[in-house]
């Protein structure tokens, strides 16, 4: 009996289970957060989708929905991820400095929602700056976030520099204690990587996990609908003292009914006592 209680305690108290508002894109962000609350999610990642959501009335609306459902927002995801290669990691230094100032708005918005993690995609493969420059710039972004209480974290993303395990190892070496990682299971699969191997390699630096399931030829399924060994992932992360979240991040075309999200949540919760 003690064995099963310890497993249950580990999952409930160390790994929070939630979902990203990105699951309902292109539903407006505040409506997507409300919908997650209606489905019984108490933990969320907010994927911002426009400039106006980062301040003023729309940010306040998002915050009201969060409070109405008693939700904990653990992370935020910039809608400018697709332009990070151009704005943050191009050869034009002045544009980088200007963009640093803009990213302060993401930090402010994260603080308004109580989130502590900002997800970064970073540069594409074949970037126009050197790796050393990339690491220096990322370090500046990290320090800026840290000054506002936000952990800036590198996500592994297909077709980006971060799809390479070797690149991430070099980045960790360059940044030291400022290197933090968001493990994305589907992105690892799309990059031809074993998500468990990636988790083992960076378990001490992983602060956030985007979870999805997969089968051959289907790389983004709700947890429980594929064959990924989530229990093994929990074991790997537990050994490193992980206290972050598992956030379900799917695309609208990867599930058909809301019940698939609630069933995925229930599946992850049952892992600890099955």
N, C-alpha and C positions, 0 to 999 in steps of 0.2 A: 504493500500500500504506500509506504514512504517513497518508493522508487517512482510510482506514478504521480504522486503529489509533487515531487521535486521537478519532474518533467513539466507538469502543468504550471508550476510556479515560474520556471524559467521562461516559458513562452509568454505568459501573461504579463509578467513584471519587467522583463528585459527586452522583449520584442513587441512593440506596439503594432497593431494591424490596422491598415487604412487603405485608402484609395486616392488616386489623383483625379482632379477635376478634368484632366485631359481625356479621361475615358469617355466624356460626353461631348467632346469637340465636334461641331462648332457651336454648341450651346453656350450662351453667355456665361462668364465665369461665376457670377453670383448665383445664377440659376443652377449651374452644375454643382456648386458647393451645397446649395439647399437640397438638391436631389440626393446627394450623398448622405446628408443628414436624415432625409426621409427614409433612406434605405437602411438606416441604423449604423452608419459609420460614425465613429467618434474621433477618428484620426484622419487627416487629409493632407495632401500636397496641393497647393494652389498653383496652377499653371496660368500665369497672367497672359492675356491675349491682345492687349492694346495699351497704348500710352496712358489713356485716361483712367485705366484701372489702378494705376500706381499712386493715386493721390485723390483728394477731394471727395465728391459725392459718391463716385462708384466704389472707391476703396472703402468708404464708410458703409456702403450697402453690403459689400462682401463681408465686412467685419460684423455687421448686424446678423447676417445669416449664420456666421460662425458661432456667435454668441447664442442665437436662438436655439441651436441644436447642441450647444455645449461641446463643440468640436475643438480638438487640438490640431492646429495647423503646424506641422513639423518642418515643412520645407516649402520653398517657392522655386518656380522654374521660369526663367525669362522667355518671353516670346521672341526675343532678339537672338536666341541661340543660333538661328540660321545665318545671322549676319556677324557673328563673333569673329569668323576668319577675316572679315573685311574691317570691322570696327576696332577689334582688340588685338588682332594678331597679323596685321599687314605691315608692310615696310614703312608706312607713313606714321611717324612717331606722334605728330600733333593730333591726328585722329584718335590714336590710342588714349592720349591724355584727356581729350574731350569726352571720350566714351567712359573713362574712369569716373568722371564727374556725373555722367548720366546714371551709371550703375548705383550711385548713392541712392537713387530713387527706389531701386529694388530693395536695398538694405532698409530704407525707411519703411517701405511697404511690408517687408518681412517682419520688422519690429512691431508694426501696428497690429499684425495678426499673431504675434508671439512665436513666429517661426525662427529657427536658428540656423538653417542650412539653405544655401543658394547653390543651385545646380548649374554647372558650366559644361558646355559641349566642347568649346575650344576650337582649335584650328583644324582644317582639313589636312589630309595627307598631301605632301608636296607643298607645304606652306612656304611663303615667300621670305620668311625670317628663319634664322637658325634656331635650333633647339635651345641653345643657351639663352637667346633673346626671348623665346617663348616662356621658358622657366622664370626668367627675370620678370617678365610682364605679369605672368600668373601670380608670382610672389607679391607684386605691387597690389594686385587685386585682392589677394588674400589679406594683406596688411590693412587695406582700406576697409574690408569687411570686418576684420577683427576689431578695428577701432569702433565699429558700430555693433559689436556683439554677434556678428554673423560669420559662420564657417563657410568659406567658399570652397566648393568641392568639385573635383574633376570626375565627370562621368565617362565611362567607356562607351564610345559611340562608333558604329560602323562607318567606314569611309573617312574617319577622322584620325588624326595622329594617335588619339587615345585608344584606337582599336588594337594597337600593338602592345603586347605585354612588355616587350623590351623598352618601348618608349615610356611606359608607366614606371618601370623600374628606374630608368634614368631620371625621370621627373621626381620620383621619391628621393633619390639620392641628392638631387639638386636642391630640393625644398626642405628636406629633413622633416622636422616636426610640423611644418606648415603644409605638408602634403596630406590631403584628405580625399577620399574617393567615394563616389556613388556607384555601386555595383548594379548594372542593369542586365538582367538575365537574357532578355530577347536580343539586346544589342550584342552581347557576347556570342550568342548563337549565330547571329547574322554575320559576325566577324570571323566565324569559324573557330571560336574558342570554346573550351569547356568551362561553363560558369563556375563549377565547383573548383576546378584548378585555379581559376582566377581568384576565387574567394580565398582559397588556401594561401595563395601568393601574397595577397594584400589584406588579409583578415585584420591585421592590426591597424590599418589605415581606413577601413571601410566605416563610414558614418551613417550610411543610408542605403537602402536597397529597393530598387524597382523590380517587383516580382511579376512574373508571367510564367506560363507553362508552354511546352512545345512537344511536337511529334515530328517525325520525318516529313518535311515539306510544309510544315505549319509551325511557324516560329513565334507566334504571339497568341497564346490561348489563355483563358482564365485558369488560374491555379486549380488543379484537380482534374482538368480535362486533358492533361497530357501525361508525360512519363517522367518529368523532372523529379529528382529526389530532394524534396524540400527538407526532410528530416536531416539528411546529410548536411545540407547548408546550415541548418540550425546548429548542428554539432560543431561545424567548423567555426562559426561565429561565436558560439558560446565559449569556446576554448580561448578566444582572444578577448573575452569580456565585453562583447558587443552589447550596447544598450540603445541602439537606434530603432528604426521602424522597418517594417515590411509594408511597402505601399504598392498596391495593385495599380499598374500602369498599362493599360491596353489602349488600342485605337478603336473607334466606334465600329469599324468593320470587322473587328475580331470577336464580337459577341452580339447576340441578337436580342436578348431579353435581360432586364434588370436582375432577374433572379439568378443569373449566372454570376453576377458580382457578389450577391449575398451568399450564394452557395460556395463561391471561392473563399470568401471570408470564413465561413463555417468550416470548410476543409482545412484551412490553415490553423484555425483554432483547435480542431480535433487532433492535429498532428501530435500534440503534446500528451494526449491521454490515450491514444489508440494503441 
